[in-house]
Amino acid sequence: MDGNVESEVASVLKSNGKVFDPAAVAAEPVPPVAASDGAIVENKREIVLGRNVHTTCLAITEPDFDDESTGDKEAFMAGVLARYRKTLIERTKHHLGYPYNLDFDYGALAQLQHFSINNLGDPFIESNYGVHSRQFEVGVLDWFARLWEIEKDEYWGYITNCGTEGNLHGILVGREVFPDGILYASRESHYSVFKAARMYRMECVKIGTLVTGEIDCADFKAKLLLNKDKPAIINVNIGTTVKGAVDDLDLVIQTLEECGFSHDRFYIHCDGALFGLMMPFVKRAPKVSFKKPIGSVSVSGHKFVGCPMPCGVQLTRIEHINALSRNVEYLASRDATIMGSRNGHAPIFLWYTLNRKGYKGFQKEVQKCLRNAHYLRDRLREEGISAMLNEMSSTVVFERPLDEEFVRRWQLACERNMAHVIVMPNVTVEKLDYFLNELIIKRSIWYKDEKVRPPCLAADIGSENCVCPLHK
Ligand SMILES: Cc1ncc(COP(=O)(O)O)c(C=O)c1O
């Protein structure tokens, strides 16, 4: 590197001697899929990467000497921000693929944006930095402790920067409790779980899944029995990323017990990024509770709750946290979190929403999401489109649209032959109709002649949910 920023950027962007292509694709092995003739074929799908932002980034320019008197720079920046705001409005209108509740009004909190609120250190121990929001943070943690049934003096937790940090923390606590433990996670777990295994250099065993996306406890049992000599650290999904499947926590515990793992030889982390806050409000849903032998639970705050900035909640048992924490003189506090500085605004947003909605408000929103998800699944089926909706979930899985432009327009998340829509509180029937109408028109163009056929989803969502030419 010669210190020239442009040449540094160019050299980073070059790959294999070629300038990086914005529409670059990376070949990754994926599980075999059923071909349209029913044969199982080894498939190497090319993963389509998003556009390269370097072609559209907003450069920072040095102010001109007379900018302050002319106001030119202020006017230029105001124009950029106004255009950006318009883009956000448009992109919000066409968002369906990621589990973010985009429906909120935090006008009352605008008065706080002038403060640099930072909760660095332990939430329960005041540090020397006084511009913090610990009183809100602990109030939020207590609310979740009540939800997940653990006494105030028996838990420890904090507001994280995202669900991933919750997983990194939960698995780290598990590793500290059992330094030689093996991490078990279903292959449909979020990538942050496998990232944790790499970061902590843990032995990680992937478990197979059922067609619903739920962990396959028969496979779990077989793999546990091969490793009976080592403690088990298990990631249990309370809603998988792609199919919204809920692992059967009770069956996971029963499997551990049947394999001879006593409660002092396993640690369960529950990843409830999205569904952790929906499931408690679903009738007849299984319960996540610290009355069961679990070690930690995490949830994202920007998903169902609808915080405008990424954040999350992580709770564990207080007895586990001592192994992880260190006193830090510089803070006059204790450090047991993953990060250093922590967003002090996020707890206030969480506190504000939890206060406004309460259990009843969340229950109503969850019911609306489940109703609208059923509506979408039924409409897709009526139109002859392969679709699946797990019981108790609002993640509707359906055939991957043929056209990447359409995928980008609606910001759909895709994997193999599947795409999904996650029905969140801001997703109304009108929005779903708008989306469906566009999809139906596009499909009539994509599949107008017989040469191009809709994909087969039998291997992904089961032949009973697949209506490809072979399975309908
Ligand atoms: C099951 C699951 N776990 C963890 C995460 C990570 O959450 P975050 O995006 O808040 O880091 C996600 C994100 O979608 C998820 O679906």
The ligand as an ORCA input file, in Angstrom:
! r2SCAN-3c Opt
* xyz 0 1
  C     -32.757    -16.823     14.096
  C     -31.918    -15.591     14.059
  N     -30.939    -15.454     14.954
  C     -30.145    -14.371     14.967
  C     -30.319    -13.363     14.056
  C     -29.408    -12.186     14.082
  O     -30.081    -11.061     14.530
  P     -29.501     -9.606     14.257
  O     -29.769     -9.319     12.814
  O     -30.301     -8.773     15.183
  O     -28.067     -9.627     14.559
  C     -31.328    -13.466     13.092
  C     -31.527    -12.421     12.100
  O     -32.375    -12.451     11.262
  C     -32.144    -14.616     13.093
  O     -33.111    -14.792     12.196
*
